[in-house]
Amino acid sequence: MRIGVIGAGVVGVTAGLALCRRGHAVTVFDREGVAAGASRGNAGAFAFADIIPLATPGIMRKAPLWLFDPNGPLSIPPSYALRVAPWLVSFWQASLPGRYRAAVAAQSALMAHSAAALEALVSAHGLHDMLRREGQLQLYEGEGEFRRSLPGWDERRAAGVRFTLLESREAIAEVQPGLDARFTHGGFTPDWVNAVDPARWVERLAEILTRAGGVIERADIRALAASPSEVHVAGPQGSWHFDRVVLAAGAHSGRLARQLGLRLPLETERGYNTTLAPGAFDLRTHVTFPGHGFVVSRVGEGIRVGGGVELGGLDLPPRMERAGALLRKAASFLPGLKTEGGRQWMGFRPSMPDSLPVISAAPHSPSVVLAFGHGHLGLTQSAGTAGLVADIVDGLPPEIDIAPYRASRF
């Protein structure tokens, strides 16, 4: 079949490669090119241990305190508050205990599937040199914060995630020296994997895709229309017809989905980071500060400091002070961190209220397959999503139950 893929981020490129390997004629479109958005500026983590959704029971009691801090873990620009209100209602509903438990189960299933799919992808194309297998360290300030984290670790244990809980500064220092003494407890997940460089990872997959006969077009797709026999896409650069189209445009997917009559609660998390020069810190593992909503990771030979959730849509100007605030926190948490000469970045992450992506044929337009809404987990779940997308296109039973990810759940 002739397949069009809208979006050349990690999900779109990986899905295009999976379809190409199954014998389809694939064309991938992107208005800026390969890995131009969140796939370039993320922390590089294949975060298979992150099975806990953002919408946890009781989170709405904490959220108002965060929202008043423009540099806190979760913030909303005042000018965007009314626009995001319907999404926040869905977010609250997703935090109710029954919905939360279902989301954890669905996230766990997709993580296990995606971890296996990543290893198959790495083996099939000799990509071992593109990965770091250095684990991940989550840090807590005092026993109280650590004890509050334990239910989440119990959820991970039930999902088969391996970890070691660390209850002394000495145990933490054996994993990562050079941390401020405020961090007294932690949890280490040894199977955590990082891309050496997330942008280079996607570029490498794109190279493999084109060698396999796939085509990558730089085109701004603005129109999407489906009939029972074909799908038409168009933009200023031209128009194309396909048998199937995969919509994997990340945070930009909502505008095209609306042309199919879909109004999904897709919101934009604006992520900020700073990438520091080689030698900025002797970082030995991916470090997460869950109480502050950011991470420190190695990217290439440099250090990347970033994270947090700013629900601000696609159109507001970036507020780069948020990246600066994260870097200042990192400097106090890692006293030896050299913060000079960093490059700041802001990108868009596509977020659904229940932290689960949309992976399904479009309701009423089954020739369009939806693959977006992964939030922080696009890189993590890309290989698993690609396999599910290819199954949907081929009319095969997916390897896991995709009901939790269907667009119709909303």
C-alpha positions as CSV (number, residue, x, y, z in Angstrom):
1,M,0.0,0.0,0.0
2,R,0.9,3.6,-0.4
3,I,1.3,5.0,3.1
4,G,1.8,8.7,4.1
5,V,3.1,9.5,7.5
6,I,2.6,13.1,8.8
7,G,5.4,13.9,11.3
8,A,9.1,13.1,11.2
9,G,9.6,13.0,14.9
10,V,10.6,9.8,16.6
11,V,7.1,8.3,16.5
12,G,6.5,9.1,12.8
13,V,10.0,8.0,11.6
14,T,9.9,4.8,13.6
15,A,6.4,4.0,12.4
16,G,7.4,4.8,8.8
17,L,10.4,2.4,9.1
18,A,8.1,-0.4,10.5
19,L,5.7,0.0,7.6
20,C,8.6,0.1,5.1
21,R,9.9,-3.1,6.5
22,R,6.5,-4.7,5.9
23,G,6.7,-3.8,2.2
24,H,4.7,-0.7,2.0
25,A,5.6,2.4,-0.1
26,V,6.1,5.0,2.6
27,T,6.4,8.8,2.4
28,V,7.0,10.8,5.6
29,F,6.2,14.5,5.7
30,D,7.3,17.2,8.1
31,R,7.2,21.0,7.9
32,E,10.7,21.4,9.5
33,G,12.4,18.1,8.8
34,V,13.6,15.1,10.7
35,A,13.7,15.4,14.5
36,A,13.1,19.1,14.4
37,G,10.9,19.4,17.5
38,A,10.6,17.5,20.8
39,S,12.5,14.6,19.3
40,R,15.6,16.8,19.2
41,G,15.4,18.5,22.6
42,N,14.2,15.8,24.9
43,A,16.3,14.2,27.7
44,G,17.0,11.1,25.6
45,A,15.4,8.6,28.0
46,F,13.7,5.3,27.1
47,A,11.9,5.6,30.4
48,F,10.2,2.2,30.6
49,A,10.0,2.4,34.4
50,D,7.8,5.5,34.2
51,I,4.4,3.7,34.4
52,I,2.8,6.3,36.8
53,P,0.6,8.8,35.0
54,L,0.8,12.5,35.8
55,A,-2.9,12.4,37.0
56,T,-2.5,10.6,40.3
57,P,-5.2,10.4,43.0
58,G,-5.1,13.6,45.0
59,I,-3.0,15.6,42.6
60,M,-5.6,18.3,42.2
61,R,-5.1,19.2,45.8
62,K,-1.4,19.9,45.0
63,A,-1.9,21.5,41.6
64,P,-3.1,25.0,42.8
65,L,0.1,25.4,44.9
66,W,2.2,24.6,41.8
67,L,0.2,26.8,39.4
68,F,1.0,29.9,41.5
69,D,4.8,29.3,40.9
70,P,5.6,30.1,37.2
71,N,8.8,28.1,37.6
72,G,7.3,25.2,39.5
73,P,6.8,21.6,38.3
74,L,3.4,22.3,36.8
75,S,2.5,25.8,35.6
76,I,-0.1,27.5,33.4
77,P,0.5,31.0,31.9
78,P,-2.4,33.2,33.1
79,S,-3.4,34.1,29.6
80,Y,-3.9,30.4,28.8
81,A,-5.9,29.4,31.9
82,L,-9.4,29.6,30.4
83,R,-8.3,27.6,27.3
84,V,-6.8,24.8,29.3
85,A,-9.8,24.5,31.7
86,P,-11.6,21.7,29.8
87,W,-8.4,19.7,29.7
88,L,-7.9,20.1,33.4
89,V,-11.4,18.7,34.0
90,S,-10.5,15.6,32.0
91,F,-7.2,15.5,33.9
92,W,-9.1,15.5,37.2
93,Q,-11.4,12.7,36.0
94,A,-8.3,10.7,35.0
95,S,-6.9,11.0,38.5
96,L,-9.9,9.3,40.1
97,P,-8.8,5.9,41.6
98,G,-10.5,3.6,39.1
99,R,-9.3,5.6,36.1
100,Y,-5.8,5.9,37.6
101,R,-5.5,2.1,38.1
102,A,-6.6,1.4,34.6
103,A,-4.1,4.0,33.2
104,V,-1.3,2.3,35.2
105,A,-2.2,-1.1,33.8
106,A,-2.4,0.3,30.2
107,Q,0.9,2.2,30.6
108,S,2.6,-0.9,32.0
109,A,1.5,-3.0,29.1
110,L,2.7,-0.5,26.5
111,M,6.0,0.0,28.3
112,A,6.7,-3.8,28.3
113,H,5.7,-4.0,24.6
114,S,7.9,-1.0,23.8
115,A,10.9,-2.3,25.6
116,A,10.8,-5.5,23.7
117,A,10.2,-3.6,20.4
118,L,13.2,-1.4,21.1
119,E,15.5,-4.3,21.6
120,A,14.3,-5.9,18.4
121,L,14.9,-2.7,16.5
122,V,18.4,-2.3,17.9
123,S,19.3,-5.9,17.0
124,A,17.8,-5.7,13.5
125,H,19.7,-2.6,12.6
126,G,22.9,-2.8,14.7
127,L,22.1,0.3,16.8
128,H,23.8,-0.8,20.0
129,D,26.2,2.1,19.8
130,M,23.3,4.5,19.9
131,L,22.3,3.6,23.4
132,R,23.6,4.2,27.0
133,R,22.7,1.6,29.6
134,E,23.6,3.5,32.8
135,G,20.3,3.3,34.7
136,Q,18.4,6.1,36.4
137,L,18.5,7.6,39.9
138,Q,15.4,9.2,41.5
139,L,16.3,11.4,44.5
140,Y,14.3,12.5,47.6
141,E,14.9,15.2,50.1
142,G,14.3,13.5,53.5
143,E,12.5,10.4,54.7
144,G,9.0,12.0,54.4
145,E,9.3,12.6,50.6
146,F,10.8,9.1,50.2
147,R,8.0,7.4,52.2
148,R,5.4,9.2,50.0
149,S,7.0,7.8,46.9
150,L,6.8,4.2,48.1
151,P,3.3,3.4,46.6
152,G,4.7,4.3,43.2
153,W,7.6,1.9,43.7
154,D,5.1,-0.8,44.6
155,E,3.4,-0.1,41.3
156,R,6.7,-0.5,39.5
157,R,7.4,-3.8,41.3
158,A,4.0,-5.1,40.3
159,A,4.8,-4.2,36.7
160,G,8.1,-6.1,36.8
161,V,10.4,-3.1,37.0
162,R,13.7,-3.9,38.7
163,F,15.0,-1.3,41.2
164,T,16.9,-0.8,44.4
165,L,15.8,1.6,47.1
166,L,18.7,3.6,48.6
167,E,18.2,4.9,52.2
168,S,21.5,6.7,52.9
169,R,23.7,9.4,51.3
170,E,26.5,6.8,51.1
171,A,24.4,4.4,49.1
172,I,23.4,7.3,46.8
173,A,27.0,8.4,46.3
174,E,28.0,4.9,45.2
175,V,25.7,5.4,42.2
176,Q,26.2,9.2,41.6
177,P,28.8,11.2,43.6
178,G,28.7,14.9,43.9
179,L,25.1,15.5,45.0
180,D,24.0,18.0,47.6
181,A,23.5,16.5,51.1
182,R,19.8,17.4,51.1
183,F,19.2,14.2,49.1
184,T,19.0,11.4,51.7
185,H,17.0,8.7,49.9
186,G,16.7,7.5,46.3
187,G,15.7,4.7,44.0
188,F,17.9,3.3,41.3
189,T,16.4,1.5,38.2
190,P,19.4,-0.3,36.5
191,D,17.6,-1.3,33.3
192,W,16.9,2.3,32.3
193,V,18.2,3.1,28.8
194,N,19.1,6.5,27.2
195,A,19.8,7.4,23.7
196,V,23.4,8.7,23.3
197,D,21.8,11.6,21.5
198,P,18.0,11.6,20.8
199,A,18.2,13.7,17.7
200,R,20.9,11.5,16.2
201,W,18.8,8.4,17.1
202,V,15.9,9.7,14.9
203,E,18.2,10.8,12.2
204,R,19.8,7.3,12.1
205,L,16.4,5.7,11.8
206,A,15.5,8.1,9.0
207,E,18.7,7.1,7.2
208,I,17.7,3.4,7.5
209,L,14.2,4.3,6.3
210,T,15.4,6.0,3.1
211,R,17.9,3.2,2.4
212,A,14.9,0.8,2.6
213,G,13.1,2.9,-0.1
214,G,11.1,5.3,2.1
215,V,10.8,8.9,1.2
216,I,11.1,11.9,3.5
217,E,9.5,15.2,2.2
218,R,9.8,18.6,3.8
219,A,6.2,19.8,3.5
220,D,3.7,21.6,5.7
221,I,0.6,19.4,5.6
222,R,-2.4,21.6,6.3
223,A,-5.2,19.6,4.8
224,L,-6.3,16.0,5.6
225,A,-9.4,14.4,4.1
226,A,-10.3,10.7,4.0
227,S,-12.7,8.7,1.8
228,P,-13.4,5.0,1.9
229,S,-10.8,4.4,-0.9
230,E,-8.0,6.9,-0.2
231,V,-6.6,9.7,1.9
232,H,-5.8,13.1,0.5
233,V,-3.2,15.4,2.1
234,A,-2.1,18.8,0.9
235,G,-0.1,21.9,1.8
236,P,1.7,24.8,0.1
237,Q,4.3,22.4,-1.3
238,G,1.7,20.2,-3.1
239,S,-0.9,17.5,-2.7
240,W,-0.7,13.7,-2.4
241,H,-3.0,10.7,-2.3
242,F,-2.4,7.5,-0.2
243,D,-4.2,4.3,0.7
244,R,-3.5,5.0,4.4
245,V,-2.1,7.9,6.3
246,V,-0.6,7.8,9.8
247,L,-1.0,11.1,11.8
248,A,2.0,11.3,14.1
249,A,2.5,15.1,14.2
250,G,2.9,15.3,18.0
251,A,1.4,18.4,19.6
252,H,0.4,19.6,16.1
253,S,-1.8,16.6,15.5
254,G,-5.0,18.1,16.9
255,R,-5.4,20.7,14.2
256,L,-5.4,18.0,11.5
257,A,-7.5,15.6,13.6
258,R,-10.2,18.2,13.7
259,Q,-10.5,18.0,10.0
260,L,-11.7,14.4,10.5
261,G,-14.3,15.6,12.9
262,L,-12.2,14.7,16.0
263,R,-12.0,17.0,19.0
264,L,-9.6,15.2,21.3
265,P,-8.3,16.6,24.6
266,L,-4.8,17.0,23.2
267,E,-2.9,19.7,25.1
268,T,0.6,21.0,24.7
269,E,3.3,20.6,27.4
270,R,6.0,23.2,26.7
271,G,9.3,21.7,27.8
272,Y,12.4,23.7,28.5
273,N,16.0,22.7,28.9
274,T,19.6,23.9,28.8
275,T,22.4,21.8,27.2
276,L,25.8,22.3,28.8
277,A,29.2,21.8,27.3
278,P,31.2,18.6,27.7
279,G,32.9,18.4,31.1
280,A,30.1,20.3,32.9
281,F,29.7,17.5,35.4
282,D,30.7,13.9,36.0
283,L,27.3,12.5,35.4
284,R,27.2,8.7,35.7
285,T,23.5,8.0,35.4
286,H,20.3,9.7,34.4
287,V,19.2,11.7,37.5
288,T,15.6,12.6,38.2
289,F,14.4,15.1,40.8
290,P,10.7,14.1,41.1
291,G,9.8,16.7,43.7
292,H,10.9,19.4,41.3
293,G,9.8,17.9,38.0
294,F,13.1,17.9,36.1
295,V,16.0,15.7,35.1
296,V,19.7,15.8,34.4
297,S,21.0,13.5,31.6
298,R,24.0,13.1,29.3
299,V,23.4,14.0,25.7
300,G,26.3,13.4,23.4
301,E,29.2,14.5,25.6
302,G,27.2,17.3,27.1
303,I,24.8,17.6,30.0
304,R,21.1,18.4,29.5
305,V,19.0,20.0,32.3
306,G,15.3,20.2,31.7
307,G,11.7,19.1,32.3
308,G,8.7,20.4,34.0
309,V,5.2,20.9,32.6
310,E,4.0,24.2,31.3
311,L,0.5,23.9,29.8
312,G,0.7,26.8,27.4
313,G,-0.4,25.7,23.9
314,L,1.4,26.2,20.6
315,D,1.1,29.9,20.1
316,L,2.3,31.8,23.2
317,P,5.9,33.0,23.0
318,P,8.4,30.9,25.0
319,R,9.4,32.0,28.5
320,M,13.0,31.0,28.7
321,E,13.4,32.1,32.3
322,R,11.8,28.7,33.1
323,A,14.9,27.0,31.6
324,G,17.1,29.4,33.6
325,A,15.3,28.5,36.8
326,L,15.8,24.8,36.2
327,L,19.5,25.3,35.6
328,R,19.8,27.3,38.9
329,K,18.1,24.5,40.8
330,A,20.4,22.0,39.2
331,A,23.5,24.0,40.2
332,S,22.3,23.9,43.8
333,F,21.6,20.2,43.7
334,L,24.8,19.3,41.9
335,P,27.3,21.7,43.5
336,G,30.1,21.0,40.9
337,L,27.9,21.7,37.9
338,K,29.5,24.2,35.4
339,T,26.6,26.2,34.1
340,E,28.3,28.7,31.8
341,G,27.8,28.6,28.0
342,G,24.7,26.5,27.9
343,R,22.2,26.4,25.0
344,Q,18.5,26.9,25.9
345,W,15.6,25.2,24.1
346,M,11.8,25.0,24.3
347,G,9.7,22.4,22.6
348,F,6.1,21.1,22.4
349,R,5.1,17.7,23.9
350,P,1.7,16.3,23.1
351,S,-0.2,15.5,26.3
352,M,-3.5,13.6,26.9
353,P,-5.2,14.0,30.3
354,D,-4.7,10.3,31.2
355,S,-1.0,10.2,30.1
356,L,-1.8,7.5,27.5
357,P,-1.2,8.1,23.8
358,V,-3.8,7.8,21.1
359,I,-3.0,4.7,18.9
360,S,-5.9,3.7,16.8
361,A,-7.7,4.1,13.5
362,A,-9.6,7.3,13.4
363,P,-13.3,6.9,14.2
364,H,-15.4,7.2,11.0
365,S,-12.1,7.5,9.0
366,P,-10.4,4.1,9.4
367,S,-7.9,4.8,6.6
368,V,-6.2,7.3,8.9
369,V,-4.2,5.8,11.8
370,L,-3.7,8.1,14.8
371,A,-0.3,7.9,16.7
372,F,0.2,10.9,19.0
373,G,-0.3,12.2,22.6
374,H,2.7,10.4,24.2
375,G,3.6,13.4,26.4
376,H,7.1,12.8,27.9
377,L,7.2,9.3,26.5
378,G,7.4,9.6,22.7
379,L,10.9,8.3,22.5
380,T,10.2,5.6,25.1
381,Q,7.1,4.3,23.4
382,S,8.1,4.9,19.8
383,A,9.1,1.4,18.8
384,G,6.1,-0.2,20.5
385,T,3.8,2.4,18.9
386,A,5.3,1.7,15.5
387,G,4.6,-2.0,15.7
388,L,1.0,-1.3,16.7
389,V,0.5,1.2,13.9
390,A,1.8,-1.3,11.4
391,D,-0.6,-4.0,12.7
392,I,-3.5,-1.6,12.4
393,V,-2.5,-0.7,8.8
394,D,-2.2,-4.3,7.9
395,G,-5.4,-5.4,9.5
396,L,-3.6,-7.7,11.9
397,P,-4.5,-8.3,15.6
398,P,-2.2,-5.9,17.6
399,E,0.3,-7.6,19.9
400,I,-1.3,-6.0,22.9
401,D,-4.9,-4.8,23.6
402,I,-5.1,-1.3,22.1
403,A,-8.5,-0.5,23.6
404,P,-7.0,1.8,26.3
405,Y,-5.4,3.9,23.6
406,R,-8.3,4.3,21.2
407,A,-9.4,7.8,20.3
408,S,-13.0,6.8,21.1
409,R,-12.2,6.6,24.9
410,F,-12.9,10.3,24.9
